[in-house]
Amino acid sequence: MATSRRGQMLLLAAVEVLGLTVWFSATAVSPALQAEWSISPSSAVWLTASVQVGFVCGGIASALLTIGDRYRPHSVMCLSAFGASLTTACLALVANGLWPAIGFRFFTGVFLAGLYPIGMKVMASWASPRQRGMAFGLLIGALTVGSGMPHLISGLAEDLPWRYIMLIAAGVTALAGVLAGLWVRQGPLGGADTTRPKMRYAWAGFNSRPPLLANLGYFGHMWELYAFWTWLPTFLLLSRQATGTEADPVSLGTSVFIAIGVAGLIGCLLGGWIADRWGRSTAAVSALVVSGLCCLVSPVMFTVTGPLMLVFLIIWGCSVIADSGVFSTSLSESIDPRYVGTALTMQTTVGFLITVITIQLVPLAAELTSWQFAFLILVPGPIVGAVAMGLRHRRNPTTSDAEPRSDQADAPPTTSTDPVYSRSKPINEKEQ
């Protein structure tokens, strides 16, 4: 099917859109679940947080066992998509209360840990350094569209039972598994199809300054991202109620999808283009500053209605995700290419562990103040991320943060002496 470089990139994006549809499927139908099972909003948050916890557990296991670099990535992605589809379908068909649902959502997150980070590894194997920022932007943009899809489905099909919505999401993710298994393949820039790395390479992203700063930037970014995505529907609903604006499900679901899915895709592509054109740190710091400012002005915008609120959400939705692919790109350019899958898995694992905390902190902040001021607790994330990426640029502005030379743009990065793959010490080939 898709054998060319561009074809594989587009195929990977399609797999991520379809595969990540199950991520926020329970969040999108949370009001129906709360009504049917008589659960409180504070308990219902675990329908999202359990996915994050499952992703963290799956990511830790994957990183320590080096699954992303030990096995063929298309096989891992295929089985992971089928697993996430199965657990989502089981929730729709079997679950009759909060705790069974939390269990199924936990295992959905475990399986998604084998889909999203491995997809980034495959994308890195097809994208040359010159185009890697845009390539990762495309992949993360696909994640945002997939994450926002359940909100669109539930908004447009407001009369559809929640179990049917979950089954639709499960079917879409199963299709991602079919595409990954049949046609996704590793590219020429990824080295060998499989390796036998050591468990210690799970820490490759923390043992020298450039990858460490890229990771710190990513962690600051994740402090804000998923808490914003999770609580945006609540923020928008209560904003409309406070201003006396009609909050019908179709309008609300569509607005959330535009902010997360459409604006997120645009932001990812724009961030990737800026990263390739002006440098990784420039793109990351710019996005973090804009999203941080959106956090700061969110109390004022809470009282705004109509098109102005939508414009604000589009700006925030663009900036909050625009830098996500930049951090993955920076990390992939800072470590040995043979262990990119393991390092990216560890990066996303720690990042999603942070999201478990912030998803819980936002409603606590709302209880202490009000939902008008709840998002202020997310401000420290963009600040930390911007500082880390600013330091990374000052420390090492001429390697991975600069535009690659044209004569090296398509060369497979396999030599341990290439300065872009900085490590605390070279790998002993006898250990392989």
C-alpha positions in Angstrom: 0.0 0.0 0.0 2.1 3.0 1.3 5.7 2.2 0.5 7.1 5.7 -0.2 8.4 7.9 2.6 5.5 10.3 2.4 3.0 7.5 2.1 4.3 5.9 5.3 4.2 9.2 7.2 0.5 9.7 6.2 -0.3 6.1 7.0 1.2 6.5 10.5 -0.8 9.6 11.0 -4.0 7.7 10.0 -3.1 4.9 12.4 -2.7 7.4 15.2 -6.0 9.2 14.4 -7.9 5.9 14.4 -6.0 4.3 17.3 -6.2 7.1 19.8 -9.9 7.5 19.3 -10.5 5.3 22.4 -8.4 7.5 24.7 -11.1 10.0 25.6 -14.1 7.9 24.6 -15.2 7.4 28.2 -14.5 11.1 29.0 -16.8 12.1 26.2 -19.7 10.1 27.6 -19.0 10.8 31.2 -22.3 12.8 31.8 -24.2 9.7 30.7 -22.2 7.4 32.9 -22.6 9.7 35.9 -26.3 9.7 35.4 -26.7 5.9 34.8 -24.3 4.8 37.6 -25.0 7.6 40.1 -21.4 8.6 40.4 -20.0 12.0 41.4 -17.9 14.2 39.0 -14.9 13.7 41.3 -15.2 10.0 41.0 -15.9 10.2 37.2 -12.5 11.8 36.7 -10.9 8.4 37.2 -12.4 7.4 33.8 -9.7 9.5 32.3 -7.1 9.2 35.0 -7.2 5.4 34.9 -6.1 5.5 31.2 -3.2 7.7 32.2 -2.2 5.4 35.0 -2.5 2.4 32.6 -0.4 4.2 30.0 2.3 4.9 32.7 2.4 1.2 33.8 2.5 0.0 30.2 5.1 2.5 29.3 7.3 1.6 32.3 7.1 -2.1 31.3 7.7 -1.4 27.7 10.8 0.8 28.5 12.4 -1.6 31.0 11.8 -4.5 28.6 12.9 -2.3 25.6 9.9 -3.6 23.7 10.0 -0.6 21.3 13.5 -1.6 20.1 13.4 -5.3 20.7 10.4 -6.3 18.4 9.2 -5.2 15.0 7.3 -2.0 15.6 4.4 -2.7 13.3 3.6 -5.9 15.2 3.7 -4.1 18.5 1.4 -1.3 17.2 -1.0 -3.9 15.7 -1.4 -5.9 18.8 -1.6 -2.8 21.0 -4.4 -1.3 18.9 -6.4 -4.6 19.0 -5.9 -4.8 22.8 -7.1 -1.2 23.3 -10.1 -1.9 21.0 -11.0 -5.1 23.0 -10.9 -3.5 26.4 -13.0 -0.6 25.2 -15.6 -2.9 23.7 -15.6 -4.9 26.9 -16.4 -1.7 28.8 -19.3 -1.1 26.5 -20.7 -4.6 26.7 -19.9 -5.8 30.2 -19.2 -2.9 32.6 -22.1 -2.0 34.9 -20.5 0.4 37.4 -17.5 2.7 38.0 -14.9 0.2 39.2 -15.3 -2.3 36.3 -15.1 0.7 34.0 -11.9 1.9 35.7 -10.4 -1.5 35.3 -11.1 -1.7 31.6 -9.9 1.9 31.1 -6.6 1.1 32.9 -5.9 -1.8 30.5 -6.8 0.5 27.6 -4.0 2.8 28.7 -1.6 -0.1 29.0 -2.2 -1.1 25.4 -2.0 2.5 24.2 1.5 2.7 25.6 2.5 0.3 22.7 0.8 2.4 20.0 1.6 6.0 20.5 5.4 6.0 21.4 6.1 3.2 18.9 4.5 5.3 16.2 6.9 8.1 17.0 9.8 5.6 16.7 8.6 4.6 13.2 8.1 8.2 12.2 11.7 9.0 13.2 12.9 6.2 11.0 11.2 7.7 7.9 11.9 11.4 8.5 15.3 13.0 7.8 16.6 15.6 10.4 15.6 18.4 8.0 11.9 17.3 8.0 11.6 15.6 11.4 10.0 18.5 13.2 7.1 18.6 10.6 6.9 14.8 10.6 6.5 14.6 14.4 4.1 17.6 14.2 1.9 15.5 11.8 2.0 12.5 14.1 1.1 14.5 17.3 -1.5 16.4 15.3 -3.1 13.0 14.4 -3.1 12.2 18.1 -5.1 15.4 18.9 -7.7 14.7 16.2 -8.1 11.2 17.5 -8.3 12.4 21.1 -11.0 14.9 20.2 -13.0 12.5 18.0 -15.2 11.1 20.8 -16.4 14.6 21.7 -17.5 15.1 18.1 -19.2 11.8 18.0 -21.1 12.3 21.2 -22.0 15.9 20.2 -23.3 15.0 16.8 -25.0 11.9 18.0 -26.5 13.2 21.3 -29.3 10.7 21.3 -27.0 7.7 20.7 -26.5 5.5 23.8 -23.1 5.8 25.4 -22.4 2.1 24.9 -22.8 2.5 21.1 -20.4 5.4 21.1 -17.8 3.3 22.9 -18.3 0.5 20.5 -17.8 2.9 17.5 -14.6 4.1 19.1 -13.5 0.5 19.6 -14.2 -0.4 16.0 -12.2 2.6 14.8 -9.2 1.6 16.9 -9.4 -2.0 15.6 -9.1 -0.6 12.1 -5.9 1.1 13.2 -4.6 -2.3 14.2 -5.3 -3.7 10.8 -3.6 -0.8 9.0 -0.5 -1.0 11.3 -0.2 -4.8 10.9 -0.6 -4.9 7.1 1.2 -1.8 5.9 3.3 0.1 8.6 7.0 -0.6 8.3 10.2 0.8 9.8 12.0 3.2 7.6 15.7 3.3 6.4 16.8 5.8 9.1 16.0 3.6 12.0 18.9 1.2 11.8 18.2 -2.5 12.3 14.6 -3.7 12.5 15.2 -5.2 15.9 18.0 -5.0 18.5 18.8 -6.6 21.8 19.4 -3.5 24.0 20.1 -3.5 27.7 17.5 -2.4 30.2 19.7 0.5 31.2 19.0 2.2 27.9 15.6 3.1 29.3 17.4 6.0 31.0 19.2 7.3 27.9 17.1 10.4 28.0 18.4 11.4 31.4 22.1 10.8 31.3 23.3 13.9 29.5 22.3 17.5 29.3 20.6 17.9 25.9 18.1 15.0 26.2 17.6 15.8 29.9 16.5 19.4 29.0 14.3 18.1 26.2 12.6 15.8 28.7 12.2 18.6 31.3 10.6 20.8 28.6 8.2 17.9 27.7 7.3 17.4 31.4 6.4 21.1 31.8 4.3 20.8 28.6 2.5 17.7 29.9 1.7 19.5 33.2 -0.7 21.6 31.2 -1.8 19.6 28.2 -4.0 16.7 29.4 -5.5 18.6 32.3 -6.6 21.3 29.8 -8.0 18.6 27.5 -9.8 16.8 30.3 -11.4 19.7 31.9 -12.1 22.0 28.9 -15.7 20.6 28.5 -16.4 21.4 32.1 -14.8 24.8 31.9 -16.7 25.7 28.8 -20.1 24.3 30.2 -19.8 26.3 33.4 -18.7 29.4 31.5 -21.8 29.2 29.4 -24.0 28.7 32.4 -22.4 31.6 34.3 -23.0 33.9 31.4 -26.6 32.7 30.7 -25.6 31.2 27.3 -27.3 28.0 26.0 -25.1 25.0 26.5 -26.6 22.4 24.2 -24.6 19.1 23.7 -24.1 19.6 19.9 -22.6 23.1 20.3 -20.5 22.1 23.3 -19.1 18.9 21.7 -18.4 20.7 18.5 -16.6 23.5 20.2 -14.4 21.1 22.3 -13.6 19.1 19.1 -12.6 22.3 17.3 -10.3 23.4 20.2 -8.7 20.0 20.7 -8.8 18.3 17.3 -8.9 21.0 14.6 -6.9 23.7 16.4 -4.5 21.0 17.8 -3.8 19.6 14.3 -3.0 23.1 13.0 -0.8 23.9 16.0 1.2 20.7 15.6 1.9 21.3 11.9 2.8 24.9 12.6 5.0 24.0 15.5 6.8 21.3 13.4 7.3 23.8 10.5 8.8 26.4 12.9 11.0 23.8 14.5 12.4 22.8 11.1 12.8 26.4 10.0 14.0 28.2 13.1 15.0 25.6 15.5 13.5 23.2 18.1 13.9 25.5 21.1 12.4 28.5 19.3 9.3 26.5 18.4 8.9 25.1 21.9 9.5 28.3 23.8 7.1 30.2 21.6 4.3 27.7 22.1 4.9 27.5 25.8 4.8 31.2 26.2 1.5 31.5 24.3 -0.2 28.6 26.1 1.1 29.9 29.5 -0.5 33.3 28.7 -3.8 31.6 27.9 -3.7 29.9 31.3 -3.2 33.4 32.9 -6.0 35.0 31.1 -8.5 32.1 31.4 -10.3 33.7 34.4 -11.1 36.7 32.3 -12.1 34.6 29.3 -14.4 32.6 31.5 -16.9 35.5 31.4 -16.7 35.8 27.6 -19.2 34.3 25.2 -19.7 33.7 21.5 -17.1 33.9 18.8 -14.5 35.6 21.0 -14.5 32.6 23.4 -14.1 30.2 20.4 -11.1 32.2 19.1 -9.5 32.1 22.5 -10.0 28.3 22.7 -8.5 27.9 19.2 -5.4 29.9 20.2 -5.0 27.9 23.3 -5.8 24.6 21.6 -3.1 25.4 18.9 -0.4 26.5 21.4 -0.9 23.8 24.1 0.0 21.0 21.7 2.2 22.8 19.1 5.4 22.0 21.0 4.6 18.3 21.8 6.2 17.0 18.6 9.2 19.3 19.1 10.2 17.6 22.4 10.0 14.2 20.8 12.0 15.4 17.8 14.7 17.0 20.2 15.0 13.7 22.1 15.2 11.6 19.0 18.1 13.7 17.8 19.9 13.6 21.1 20.4 9.9 21.7 21.6 6.8 19.9 19.1 6.1 17.0 19.0 2.4 17.9 17.2 3.1 21.1 14.9 5.9 20.1 11.8 3.7 20.8 12.9 3.0 24.4 13.8 6.6 25.1 10.6 8.0 23.6 8.6 5.5 25.6 10.2 6.6 28.8 9.7 10.2 28.0 6.0 9.8 27.4 5.7 7.5 30.4 7.0 10.1 32.9 5.0 12.8 31.1 1.7 10.9 31.5 2.5 10.2 35.1 2.6 14.0 35.6 -0.8 14.2 33.9 -2.4 11.9 36.5 -1.4 14.5 39.1 -2.6 17.6 37.3 -5.9 16.1 36.2 -6.7 15.7 39.9 -5.3 19.1 40.8 -7.6 21.1 38.6 -10.9 20.2 40.2 -9.3 20.6 43.6 -8.3 24.1 42.6 -11.9 24.7 41.5 -13.2 23.6 44.9 -10.9 26.0 46.7 -11.6 28.9 44.4 -14.0 28.4 41.5 -13.9 27.0 37.9 -13.2 30.5 36.7 -9.7 30.3 38.3 -9.1 26.5 38.1 -6.7 26.6 35.1 -4.3 29.0 36.9 -2.7 26.0 38.6 -1.4 24.9 35.2 0.8 28.0 34.7 4.0 26.5 36.3 4.2 23.9 33.6 4.7 26.2 30.6 7.2 28.3 32.7 9.4 25.3 33.6 9.2 24.0 30.0 10.2 27.3 28.5 13.1 27.7 30.9 14.4 24.2 30.1 14.2 24.6 26.4 15.8 28.1 26.6 18.7 26.6 28.5 19.0 23.8 25.9 19.3 26.4 23.1 21.9 28.4 25.0 24.0 25.3 25.9 23.9 23.6 22.5 22.6 25.9 19.7 24.6 24.3 16.9 23.6 20.7 17.0 20.0 19.3 17.0 18.6 22.8 17.5 20.0 24.1 14.3 18.9 23.3 10.8 20.7 20.2 9.5 23.1 20.7 6.6 21.6 19.6 3.3 24.3 17.0 2.7 23.4 15.3 5.9 19.6 15.6 5.7 18.9 12.1 4.4 21.9 10.3 5.9 21.0 7.5 8.2 22.2 8.5 11.7 24.0 5.3 12.7 27.5 6.4 13.8 28.2 6.9 17.5 30.5 9.8 16.8 27.8 12.0 15.2 27.6 15.0 17.5 23.8 15.2 17.3 23.5 11.9 19.2 25.1 13.0 22.5 25.5 10.4 25.2 27.4 10.5 28.5 29.6 7.7 27.0 29.8 5.7 23.8 28.0 2.3 23.6 30.2 -0.7 23.8 29.4 -2.7 20.7 30.4 -5.9 22.5 27.3 -5.5 24.8 24.9 -6.1 21.9 
